[in-house]
Amino acid sequence: MCRFDDEMLVNMHVLGFPAPHAPVMHLRRLNGGDLFGTYSDSFDRVLLGAKPQPGGEVAT
């Protein structure tokens, strides 16, 4: 998921397909729409729950 201003790209995970072969949705924030907000809130919850790896290691 990539967010910028009032737009975002969301990679849809599809069982059996690597990420580069899965569909991507281009979302824009619209008045009265909730899909952008749903994904944005989900991203924020994941980010708030993230913890740094010990010793600066990258998770595999």
Predicted model as a PDB file, atoms N, CA, C, CB and O in Angstrom, pLDDT in the B-factor column:
MODEL        1                                                                  
ATOM      1  N   MET A   1       0.846  -1.169   0.000  1.00 83.00           N  
ATOM      2  CA  MET A   1       0.000   0.000   0.000  1.00 83.00           C  
ATOM      3  C   MET A   1       0.892   1.232   0.000  1.00 83.00           C  
ATOM      4  CB  MET A   1      -0.963  -0.002   1.215  1.00 83.00           C  
ATOM      5  O   MET A   1       1.830   1.327   0.792  1.00 83.00           O  
ATOM      6  N   CYS A   2       0.603   2.158  -0.874  1.00 86.00           N  
ATOM      7  CA  CYS A   2       1.327   3.436  -0.935  1.00 86.00           C  
ATOM      8  C   CYS A   2       0.295   4.546  -0.855  1.00 86.00           C  
ATOM      9  CB  CYS A   2       2.197   3.559  -2.249  1.00 86.00           C  
ATOM     10  O   CYS A   2      -0.651   4.585  -1.641  1.00 86.00           O  
ATOM     11  N   ARG A   3       0.484   5.459   0.112  1.00 87.00           N  
ATOM     12  CA  ARG A   3      -0.431   6.592   0.263  1.00 87.00           C  
ATOM     13  C   ARG A   3       0.291   7.879  -0.077  1.00 87.00           C  
ATOM     14  CB  ARG A   3      -1.003   6.658   1.695  1.00 87.00           C  
ATOM     15  O   ARG A   3       1.469   8.043   0.238  1.00 87.00           O  
ATOM     16  N   PHE A   4      -0.420   8.794  -0.724  1.00 89.00           N  
ATOM     17  CA  PHE A   4       0.100  10.129  -0.992  1.00 89.00           C  
ATOM     18  C   PHE A   4      -1.087  11.056  -1.154  1.00 89.00           C  
ATOM     19  CB  PHE A   4       1.018  10.152  -2.260  1.00 89.00           C  
ATOM     20  O   PHE A   4      -1.930  10.872  -2.033  1.00 89.00           O  
ATOM     21  N   ASP A   5      -1.137  12.072  -0.274  1.00 90.00           N  
ATOM     22  CA  ASP A   5      -2.248  13.033  -0.253  1.00 90.00           C  
ATOM     23  C   ASP A   5      -3.591  12.299  -0.196  1.00 90.00           C  
ATOM     24  CB  ASP A   5      -2.193  13.954  -1.499  1.00 90.00           C  
ATOM     25  O   ASP A   5      -3.838  11.544   0.744  1.00 90.00           O  
ATOM     26  N   ASP A   6      -4.443  12.509  -1.172  1.00 92.00           N  
ATOM     27  CA  ASP A   6      -5.767  11.891  -1.185  1.00 92.00           C  
ATOM     28  C   ASP A   6      -5.865  10.739  -2.172  1.00 92.00           C  
ATOM     29  CB  ASP A   6      -6.812  12.923  -1.513  1.00 92.00           C  
ATOM     30  O   ASP A   6      -6.946  10.437  -2.678  1.00 92.00           O  
ATOM     31  N   GLU A   7      -4.738  10.100  -2.442  1.00 94.00           N  
ATOM     32  CA  GLU A   7      -4.714   8.942  -3.341  1.00 94.00           C  
ATOM     33  C   GLU A   7      -3.863   7.847  -2.731  1.00 94.00           C  
ATOM     34  CB  GLU A   7      -4.176   9.332  -4.739  1.00 94.00           C  
ATOM     35  O   GLU A   7      -2.969   8.120  -1.930  1.00 94.00           O  
ATOM     36  N   MET A   8      -4.142   6.597  -3.113  1.00 94.00           N  
ATOM     37  CA  MET A   8      -3.312   5.482  -2.673  1.00 94.00           C  
ATOM     38  C   MET A   8      -3.389   4.346  -3.678  1.00 94.00           C  
ATOM     39  CB  MET A   8      -3.743   4.997  -1.279  1.00 94.00           C  
ATOM     40  O   MET A   8      -4.358   4.212  -4.425  1.00 94.00           O  
ATOM     41  N   LEU A   9      -2.345   3.533  -3.676  1.00 94.00           N  
ATOM     42  CA  LEU A   9      -2.300   2.311  -4.464  1.00 94.00           C  
ATOM     43  C   LEU A   9      -2.335   1.149  -3.481  1.00 94.00           C  
ATOM     44  CB  LEU A   9      -1.021   2.256  -5.387  1.00 94.00           C  
ATOM     45  O   LEU A   9      -1.557   1.108  -2.528  1.00 94.00           O  
ATOM     46  N   VAL A  10      -3.242   0.205  -3.715  1.00 91.00           N  
ATOM     47  CA  VAL A  10      -3.408  -0.933  -2.824  1.00 91.00           C  
ATOM     48  C   VAL A  10      -3.207  -2.200  -3.630  1.00 91.00           C  
ATOM     49  CB  VAL A  10      -4.804  -0.921  -2.138  1.00 91.00           C  
ATOM     50  O   VAL A  10      -3.938  -2.463  -4.585  1.00 91.00           O  
ATOM     51  N   ASN A  11      -2.201  -2.994  -3.236  1.00 90.00           N  
ATOM     52  CA  ASN A  11      -1.919  -4.268  -3.890  1.00 90.00           C  
ATOM     53  C   ASN A  11      -2.820  -5.332  -3.285  1.00 90.00           C  
ATOM     54  CB  ASN A  11      -0.417  -4.660  -3.744  1.00 90.00           C  
ATOM     55  O   ASN A  11      -2.806  -5.548  -2.073  1.00 90.00           O  
ATOM     56  N   MET A  12      -3.593  -5.987  -4.113  1.00 85.00           N  
ATOM     57  CA  MET A  12      -4.493  -7.041  -3.647  1.00 85.00           C  
ATOM     58  C   MET A  12      -3.731  -8.366  -3.615  1.00 85.00           C  
ATOM     59  CB  MET A  12      -5.756  -7.146  -4.563  1.00 85.00           C  
ATOM     60  O   MET A  12      -3.118  -8.751  -4.611  1.00 85.00           O  
ATOM     61  N   HIS A  13      -3.764  -9.055  -2.495  1.00 87.00           N  
ATOM     62  CA  HIS A  13      -3.086 -10.342  -2.382  1.00 87.00           C  
ATOM     63  C   HIS A  13      -3.996 -11.430  -2.930  1.00 87.00           C  
ATOM     64  CB  HIS A  13      -2.691 -10.642  -0.909  1.00 87.00           C  
ATOM     65  O   HIS A  13      -5.162 -11.530  -2.549  1.00 87.00           O  
ATOM     66  N   VAL A  14      -3.448 -12.244  -3.830  1.00 90.00           N  
ATOM     67  CA  VAL A  14      -4.203 -13.321  -4.454  1.00 90.00           C  
ATOM     68  C   VAL A  14      -3.456 -14.620  -4.203  1.00 90.00           C  
ATOM     69  CB  VAL A  14      -4.405 -13.068  -5.984  1.00 90.00           C  
ATOM     70  O   VAL A  14      -2.282 -14.741  -4.554  1.00 90.00           O  
ATOM     71  N   LEU A  15      -4.126 -15.587  -3.602  1.00 93.00           N  
ATOM     72  CA  LEU A  15      -3.504 -16.863  -3.275  1.00 93.00           C  
ATOM     73  C   LEU A  15      -2.890 -17.507  -4.515  1.00 93.00           C  
ATOM     74  CB  LEU A  15      -4.529 -17.806  -2.642  1.00 93.00           C  
ATOM     75  O   LEU A  15      -3.561 -17.681  -5.532  1.00 93.00           O  
ATOM     76  N   GLY A  16      -1.617 -17.855  -4.420  1.00 93.00           N  
ATOM     77  CA  GLY A  16      -0.932 -18.527  -5.512  1.00 93.00           C  
ATOM     78  C   GLY A  16      -0.250 -17.604  -6.502  1.00 93.00           C  
ATOM     79  O   GLY A  16       0.379 -18.076  -7.449  1.00 93.00           O  
ATOM     80  N   PHE A  17      -0.360 -16.292  -6.305  1.00 90.00           N  
ATOM     81  CA  PHE A  17       0.263 -15.336  -7.211  1.00 90.00           C  
ATOM     82  C   PHE A  17       1.241 -14.461  -6.437  1.00 90.00           C  
ATOM     83  CB  PHE A  17      -0.804 -14.469  -7.917  1.00 90.00           C  
ATOM     84  O   PHE A  17       0.906 -13.978  -5.355  1.00 90.00           O  
ATOM     85  N   PRO A  18       2.447 -14.245  -6.968  1.00 90.00           N  
ATOM     86  CA  PRO A  18       3.368 -13.307  -6.315  1.00 90.00           C  
ATOM     87  C   PRO A  18       2.837 -11.873  -6.462  1.00 90.00           C  
ATOM     88  CB  PRO A  18       4.806 -13.427  -6.926  1.00 90.00           C  
ATOM     89  O   PRO A  18       2.089 -11.567  -7.391  1.00 90.00           O  
ATOM     90  N   ALA A  19       3.235 -11.015  -5.539  1.00 85.00           N  
ATOM     91  CA  ALA A  19       2.729  -9.636  -5.504  1.00 85.00           C  
ATOM     92  C   ALA A  19       2.806  -8.913  -6.848  1.00 85.00           C  
ATOM     93  CB  ALA A  19       3.495  -8.850  -4.484  1.00 85.00           C  
ATOM     94  O   ALA A  19       1.854  -8.217  -7.202  1.00 85.00           O  
ATOM     95  N   PRO A  20       3.900  -9.044  -7.619  1.00 87.00           N  
ATOM     96  CA  PRO A  20       3.943  -8.311  -8.891  1.00 87.00           C  
ATOM     97  C   PRO A  20       2.890  -8.763  -9.912  1.00 87.00           C  
ATOM     98  CB  PRO A  20       5.307  -8.457  -9.501  1.00 87.00           C  
ATOM     99  O   PRO A  20       2.649  -8.069 -10.899  1.00 87.00           O  
ATOM    100  N   HIS A  21       2.266  -9.919  -9.678  1.00 91.00           N  
ATOM    101  CA  HIS A  21       1.268 -10.431 -10.615  1.00 91.00           C  
ATOM    102  C   HIS A  21      -0.155 -10.262 -10.092  1.00 91.00           C  
ATOM    103  CB  HIS A  21       1.535 -11.893 -10.908  1.00 91.00           C  
ATOM    104  O   HIS A  21      -1.110 -10.697 -10.735  1.00 91.00           O  
ATOM    105  N   ALA A  22      -0.298  -9.633  -8.929  1.00 91.00           N  
ATOM    106  CA  ALA A  22      -1.621  -9.411  -8.343  1.00 91.00           C  
ATOM    107  C   ALA A  22      -2.143  -8.035  -8.760  1.00 91.00           C  
ATOM    108  CB  ALA A  22      -1.567  -9.531  -6.791  1.00 91.00           C  
ATOM    109  O   ALA A  22      -1.352  -7.140  -9.059  1.00 91.00           O  
ATOM    110  N   PRO A  23      -3.458  -7.860  -8.781  1.00 92.00           N  
ATOM    111  CA  PRO A  23      -4.029  -6.574  -9.174  1.00 92.00           C  
ATOM    112  C   PRO A  23      -3.733  -5.465  -8.168  1.00 92.00           C  
ATOM    113  CB  PRO A  23      -5.522  -6.711  -9.351  1.00 92.00           C  
ATOM    114  O   PRO A  23      -3.524  -5.725  -6.983  1.00 92.00           O  
ATOM    115  N   VAL A  24      -3.718  -4.235  -8.654  1.00 93.00           N  
ATOM    116  CA  VAL A  24      -3.512  -3.055  -7.816  1.00 93.00           C  
ATOM    117  C   VAL A  24      -4.701  -2.117  -8.034  1.00 93.00           C  
ATOM    118  CB  VAL A  24      -2.145  -2.337  -8.151  1.00 93.00           C  
ATOM    119  O   VAL A  24      -5.100  -1.855  -9.169  1.00 93.00           O  
ATOM    120  N   MET A  25      -5.260  -1.617  -6.926  1.00 92.00           N  
ATOM    121  CA  MET A  25      -6.346  -0.636  -7.020  1.00 92.00           C  
ATOM    122  C   MET A  25      -5.772   0.758  -6.804  1.00 92.00           C  
ATOM    123  CB  MET A  25      -7.473  -0.937  -5.981  1.00 92.00           C  
ATOM    124  O   MET A  25      -4.946   0.962  -5.914  1.00 92.00           O  
ATOM    125  N   HIS A  26      -6.203   1.706  -7.608  1.00 94.00           N  
ATOM    126  CA  HIS A  26      -5.852   3.113  -7.435  1.00 94.00           C  
ATOM    127  C   HIS A  26      -7.069   3.776  -6.811  1.00 94.00           C  
ATOM    128  CB  HIS A  26      -5.440   3.805  -8.808  1.00 94.00           C  
ATOM    129  O   HIS A  26      -8.105   3.928  -7.459  1.00 94.00           O  
ATOM    130  N   LEU A  27      -6.937   4.173  -5.535  1.00 93.00           N  
ATOM    131  CA  LEU A  27      -8.054   4.768  -4.807  1.00 93.00           C  
ATOM    132  C   LEU A  27      -7.852   6.260  -4.625  1.00 93.00           C  
ATOM    133  CB  LEU A  27      -8.228   4.094  -3.451  1.00 93.00           C  
ATOM    134  O   LEU A  27      -6.727   6.729  -4.455  1.00 93.00           O  
ATOM    135  N   ARG A  28      -8.959   7.006  -4.661  1.00 94.00           N  
ATOM    136  CA  ARG A  28      -8.947   8.440  -4.371  1.00 94.00           C  
ATOM    137  C   ARG A  28      -9.957   8.705  -3.268  1.00 94.00           C  
ATOM    138  CB  ARG A  28      -9.271   9.290  -5.647  1.00 94.00           C  
ATOM    139  O   ARG A  28     -11.020   8.086  -3.230  1.00 94.00           O  
ATOM    140  N   ARG A  29      -9.619   9.637  -2.360  1.00 93.00           N  
ATOM    141  CA  ARG A  29     -10.560  10.013  -1.300  1.00 93.00           C  
ATOM    142  C   ARG A  29     -11.701  10.806  -1.937  1.00 93.00           C  
ATOM    143  CB  ARG A  29      -9.849  10.852  -0.169  1.00 93.00           C  
ATOM    144  O   ARG A  29     -11.471  11.804  -2.620  1.00 93.00           O  
ATOM    145  N   LEU A  30     -12.930  10.351  -1.706  1.00 91.00           N  
ATOM    146  CA  LEU A  30     -14.119  11.020  -2.236  1.00 91.00           C  
ATOM    147  C   LEU A  30     -15.066  11.334  -1.095  1.00 91.00           C  
ATOM    148  CB  LEU A  30     -14.824  10.148  -3.306  1.00 91.00           C  
ATOM    149  O   LEU A  30     -15.169  10.564  -0.140  1.00 91.00           O  
ATOM    150  N   ASN A  31     -15.759  12.459  -1.188  1.00 91.00           N  
ATOM    151  CA  ASN A  31     -16.782  12.785  -0.195  1.00 91.00           C  
ATOM    152  C   ASN A  31     -17.878  11.730  -0.258  1.00 91.00           C  
ATOM    153  CB  ASN A  31     -17.369  14.213  -0.433  1.00 91.00           C  
ATOM    154  O   ASN A  31     -18.386  11.418  -1.335  1.00 91.00           O  
ATOM    155  N   GLY A  32     -18.238  11.185   0.891  1.00 87.00           N  
ATOM    156  CA  GLY A  32     -19.304  10.193   0.937  1.00 87.00           C  
ATOM    157  C   GLY A  32     -18.834   8.771   0.687  1.00 87.00           C  
ATOM    158  O   GLY A  32     -19.607   7.830   0.870  1.00 87.00           O  
ATOM    159  N   GLY A  33     -17.591   8.591   0.274  1.00 83.00           N  
ATOM    160  CA  GLY A  33     -17.058   7.245   0.053  1.00 83.00           C  
ATOM    161  C   GLY A  33     -16.266   6.786   1.257  1.00 83.00           C  
ATOM    162  O   GLY A  33     -15.690   7.607   1.970  1.00 83.00           O  
ATOM    163  N   ASP A  34     -16.228   5.470   1.495  1.00 91.00           N  
ATOM    164  CA  ASP A  34     -15.502   4.999   2.669  1.00 91.00           C  
ATOM    165  C   ASP A  34     -14.378   4.010   2.359  1.00 91.00           C  
ATOM    166  CB  ASP A  34     -16.459   4.365   3.614  1.00 91.00           C  
ATOM    167  O   ASP A  34     -13.666   3.600   3.275  1.00 91.00           O  
ATOM    168  N   LEU A  35     -14.199   3.619   1.115  1.00 91.00           N  
ATOM    169  CA  LEU A  35     -13.161   2.633   0.787  1.00 91.00           C  
ATOM    170  C   LEU A  35     -11.764   3.180   1.081  1.00 91.00           C  
ATOM    171  CB  LEU A  35     -13.263   2.222  -0.690  1.00 91.00           C  
ATOM    172  O   LEU A  35     -10.940   2.473   1.661  1.00 91.00           O  
ATOM    173  N   PHE A  36     -11.483   4.425   0.690  1.00 91.00           N  
ATOM    174  CA  PHE A  36     -10.181   5.037   0.964  1.00 91.00           C  
ATOM    175  C   PHE A  36      -9.933   5.074   2.466  1.00 91.00           C  
ATOM    176  CB  PHE A  36     -10.106   6.464   0.367  1.00 91.00           C  
ATOM    177  O   PHE A  36      -8.851   4.710   2.925  1.00 91.00           O  
ATOM    178  N   GLY A  37     -10.921   5.508   3.229  1.00 91.00           N  
ATOM    179  CA  GLY A  37     -10.784   5.595   4.683  1.00 91.00           C  
ATOM    180  C   GLY A  37     -10.570   4.232   5.328  1.00 91.00           C  
ATOM    181  O   GLY A  37      -9.813   4.112   6.292  1.00 91.00           O  
ATOM    182  N   THR A  38     -11.232   3.207   4.804  1.00 92.00           N  
ATOM    183  CA  THR A  38     -11.073   1.858   5.343  1.00 92.00           C  
ATOM    184  C   THR A  38      -9.631   1.396   5.207  1.00 92.00           C  
ATOM    185  CB  THR A  38     -12.014   0.876   4.632  1.00 92.00           C  
ATOM    186  O   THR A  38      -9.047   0.897   6.169  1.00 92.00           O  
ATOM    187  N   TYR A  39      -9.054   1.555   4.027  1.00 90.00           N  
ATOM    188  CA  TYR A  39      -7.666   1.145   3.821  1.00 90.00           C  
ATOM    189  C   TYR A  39      -6.700   2.039   4.588  1.00 90.00           C  
ATOM    190  CB  TYR A  39      -7.324   1.165   2.334  1.00 90.00           C  
ATOM    191  O   TYR A  39      -5.709   1.554   5.133  1.00 90.00           O  
ATOM    192  N   SER A  40      -6.977   3.333   4.635  1.00 90.00           N  
ATOM    193  CA  SER A  40      -6.117   4.261   5.361  1.00 90.00           C  
ATOM    194  C   SER A  40      -6.097   3.932   6.851  1.00 90.00           C  
ATOM    195  CB  SER A  40      -6.585   5.703   5.143  1.00 90.00           C  
ATOM    196  O   SER A  40      -5.031   3.919   7.467  1.00 90.00           O  
ATOM    197  N   ASP A  41      -7.267   3.667   7.435  1.00 92.00           N  
ATOM    198  CA  ASP A  41      -7.350   3.303   8.853  1.00 92.00           C  
ATOM    199  C   ASP A  41      -6.618   1.994   9.125  1.00 92.00           C  
ATOM    200  CB  ASP A  41      -8.816   3.185   9.292  1.00 92.00           C  
ATOM    201  O   ASP A  41      -5.939   1.862  10.143  1.00 92.00           O  
ATOM    202  N   SER A  42      -6.750   1.029   8.222  1.00 90.00           N  
ATOM    203  CA  SER A  42      -6.057  -0.250   8.374  1.00 90.00           C  
ATOM    204  C   SER A  42      -4.542  -0.044   8.368  1.00 90.00           C  
ATOM    205  CB  SER A  42      -6.468  -1.225   7.251  1.00 90.00           C  
ATOM    206  O   SER A  42      -3.830  -0.620   9.191  1.00 90.00           O  
ATOM    207  N   PHE A  43      -4.059   0.771   7.446  1.00 88.00           N  
ATOM    208  CA  PHE A  43      -2.621   1.063   7.367  1.00 88.00           C  
ATOM    209  C   PHE A  43      -2.143   1.707   8.666  1.00 88.00           C  
ATOM    210  CB  PHE A  43      -2.312   1.992   6.160  1.00 88.00           C  
ATOM    211  O   PHE A  43      -1.092   1.342   9.195  1.00 88.00           O  
ATOM    212  N   ASP A  44      -2.917   2.667   9.181  1.00 91.00           N  
ATOM    213  CA  ASP A  44      -2.544   3.358  10.426  1.00 91.00           C  
ATOM    214  C   ASP A  44      -2.489   2.391  11.610  1.00 91.00           C  
ATOM    215  CB  ASP A  44      -3.540   4.492  10.725  1.00 91.00           C  
ATOM    216  O   ASP A  44      -1.591   2.491  12.447  1.00 91.00           O  
ATOM    217  N   ARG A  45      -3.447   1.448  11.689  1.00 93.00           N  
ATOM    218  CA  ARG A  45      -3.447   0.473  12.789  1.00 93.00           C  
ATOM    219  C   ARG A  45      -2.213  -0.419  12.722  1.00 93.00           C  
ATOM    220  CB  ARG A  45      -4.725  -0.389  12.748  1.00 93.00           C  
ATOM    221  O   ARG A  45      -1.615  -0.718  13.755  1.00 93.00           O  
ATOM    222  N   VAL A  46      -1.826  -0.844  11.536  1.00 90.00           N  
ATOM    223  CA  VAL A  46      -0.626  -1.672  11.382  1.00 90.00           C  
ATOM    224  C   VAL A  46       0.608  -0.865  11.788  1.00 90.00           C  
ATOM    225  CB  VAL A  46      -0.488  -2.184   9.914  1.00 90.00           C  
ATOM    226  O   VAL A  46       1.469  -1.368  12.510  1.00 90.00           O  
ATOM    227  N   LEU A  47       0.694   0.367  11.333  1.00 89.00           N  
ATOM    228  CA  LEU A  47       1.846   1.208  11.639  1.00 89.00           C  
ATOM    229  C   LEU A  47       1.955   1.472  13.142  1.00 89.00           C  
ATOM    230  CB  LEU A  47       1.751   2.531  10.876  1.00 89.00           C  
ATOM    231  O   LEU A  47       3.055   1.446  13.694  1.00 89.00           O  
ATOM    232  N   LEU A  48       0.829   1.726  13.807  1.00 93.00           N  
ATOM    233  CA  LEU A  48       0.842   1.990  15.250  1.00 93.00           C  
ATOM    234  C   LEU A  48       1.259   0.755  16.052  1.00 93.00           C  
ATOM    235  CB  LEU A  48      -0.537   2.463  15.710  1.00 93.00           C  
ATOM    236  O   LEU A  48       1.833   0.879  17.135  1.00 93.00           O  
ATOM    237  N   GLY A  49       0.971  -0.431  15.523  1.00 91.00           N  
ATOM    238  CA  GLY A  49       1.326  -1.662  16.216  1.00 91.00           C  
ATOM    239  C   GLY A  49       2.706  -2.192  15.880  1.00 91.00           C  
ATOM    240  O   GLY A  49       3.141  -3.190  16.453  1.00 91.00           O  
ATOM    241  N   ALA A  50       3.400  -1.538  14.958  1.00 88.00           N  
ATOM    242  CA  ALA A  50       4.722  -2.016  14.523  1.00 88.00           C  
ATOM    243  C   ALA A  50       5.775  -1.750  15.608  1.00 88.00           C  
ATOM    244  CB  ALA A  50       5.138  -1.330  13.191  1.00 88.00           C  
ATOM    245  O   ALA A  50       5.739  -0.740  16.310  1.00 88.00           O  
ATOM    246  N   LYS A  51       6.698  -2.687  15.709  1.00 86.00           N  
ATOM    247  CA  LYS A  51       7.803  -2.537  16.665  1.00 86.00           C  
ATOM    248  C   LYS A  51       9.120  -2.715  15.925  1.00 86.00           C  
ATOM    249  CB  LYS A  51       7.684  -3.565  17.839  1.00 86.00           C  
ATOM    250  O   LYS A  51       9.216  -3.554  15.029  1.00 86.00           O  
ATOM    251  N   PRO A  52      10.152  -1.926  16.293  1.00 82.00           N  
ATOM    252  CA  PRO A  52      11.445  -2.081  15.612  1.00 82.00           C  
ATOM    253  C   PRO A  52      12.051  -3.450  15.906  1.00 82.00           C  
ATOM    254  CB  PRO A  52      12.421  -0.967  16.044  1.00 82.00           C  
ATOM    255  O   PRO A  52      11.855  -4.021  16.979  1.00 82.00           O  
ATOM    256  N   GLN A  53      12.784  -3.952  14.933  1.00 78.00           N  
ATOM    257  CA  GLN A  53      13.498  -5.217  15.106  1.00 78.00           C  
ATOM    258  C   GLN A  53      14.706  -4.996  16.007  1.00 78.00           C  
ATOM    259  CB  GLN A  53      13.937  -5.802  13.734  1.00 78.00           C  
ATOM    260  O   GLN A  53      15.363  -3.960  15.904  1.00 78.00           O  
ATOM    261  N   PRO A  54      15.017  -5.952  16.894  1.00 80.00           N  
ATOM    262  CA  PRO A  54      16.198  -5.792  17.752  1.00 80.00           C  
ATOM    263  C   PRO A  54      17.471  -5.686  16.928  1.00 80.00           C  
ATOM    264  CB  PRO A  54      16.311  -6.962  18.732  1.00 80.00           C  
ATOM    265  O   PRO A  54      17.637  -6.399  15.938  1.00 80.00           O  
ATOM    266  N   GLY A  55      18.356  -4.808  17.330  1.00 76.00           N  
ATOM    267  CA  GLY A  55      19.638  -4.665  16.649  1.00 76.00           C  
ATOM    268  C   GLY A  55      19.543  -4.089  15.256  1.00 76.00           C  
ATOM    269  O   GLY A  55      20.505  -4.180  14.493  1.00 76.00           O  
ATOM    270  N   GLY A  56      18.417  -3.499  14.895  1.00 67.00           N  
ATOM    271  CA  GLY A  56      18.277  -2.890  13.569  1.00 67.00           C  
ATOM    272  C   GLY A  56      18.181  -3.901  12.443  1.00 67.00           C  
ATOM    273  O   GLY A  56      18.355  -3.545  11.278  1.00 67.00           O  
ATOM    274  N   GLU A  57      17.901  -5.177  12.778  1.00 68.00           N  
ATOM    275  CA  GLU A  57      17.815  -6.215  11.740  1.00 68.00           C  
ATOM    276  C   GLU A  57      16.532  -6.051  10.943  1.00 68.00           C  
ATOM    277  CB  GLU A  57      17.878  -7.631  12.367  1.00 68.00           C  
ATOM    278  O   GLU A  57      15.542  -5.509  11.436  1.00 68.00           O  
ATOM    279  N   VAL A  58      16.561  -6.520   9.719  1.00 70.00           N  
ATOM    280  CA  VAL A  58      15.384  -6.489   8.861  1.00 70.00           C  
ATOM    281  C   VAL A  58      14.719  -7.845   8.944  1.00 70.00           C  
ATOM    282  CB  VAL A  58      15.751  -6.127   7.386  1.00 70.00           C  
ATOM    283  O   VAL A  58      15.381  -8.875   8.816  1.00 70.00           O  
ATOM    284  N   ALA A  59      13.398  -7.854   9.159  1.00 63.00           N  
ATOM    285  CA  ALA A  59      12.663  -9.115   9.236  1.00 63.00           C  
ATOM    286  C   ALA A  59      12.658  -9.799   7.880  1.00 63.00           C  
ATOM    287  CB  ALA A  59      11.220  -8.880   9.724  1.00 63.00           C  
ATOM    288  O   ALA A  59      12.602  -9.137   6.843  1.00 63.00           O  
ATOM    289  N   THR A  60      12.715 -11.117   7.889  1.00 63.00           N  
ATOM    290  CA  THR A  60      12.668 -11.882   6.627  1.00 63.00           C  
ATOM    291  C   THR A  60      11.374 -12.597   6.465  1.00 63.00           C  
ATOM    292  CB  THR A  60      13.795 -12.876   6.556  1.00 63.00           C  
ATOM    293  O   THR A  60      11.170 -13.284   5.464  1.00 63.00           O  
TER     294      THR A  60                                                      
ENDMDL                                                                          
END                                                                             
